[in-house]
C-alpha cells in the first residue's frame, strides 16, 4: 500500500516533530478511526525517551489524517502528542 504526503502534511510533520517513517508506520500498522469530512485517521504510539521543546517525554503519539486515493493513502495532515 502506497502512502503519499500532501505538502501541508510535510509542513506539519516538520513543525510537530514526526518523521515520514513514523507517519507511514501509523498508516500501515496503527489504530484506524473515522475522522471528519469522510476522512480516515490513523494513530500509533512510539517509544520516545527524549525531549520535545525542552521537556522530557517517554512516548510520542503520531496521528495522521488521510484520504484513500488510487489504491493507497494520501496523508492530509499530521498531529503529534507527547506524554
Steps between C-alpha positions, in 0.01 A plus 500: 500500500640835395504790747541845346526839671321824420732804533293617799568166674876532437497849653313377808736202539798734516323743731373230738799264514373198306706311244381355172572150632289562812205629298526213252511258794188659648314460171613143433507357855313742725150528637249606235208731586242714317585870465303807391391559141510129408872473563682227690727546797792280602672507838809328638711543812880494482755459776663845514713544817609845390433869535256704296520877538710465812280250686568127538245247374488121481245460221419674174159442342480564126158556345448527124182607323477357149275432203502183295617576149606276216536187711715674760478779757561872461591645840339843537627606842701368792473561874725390784448470873777449751443339838 
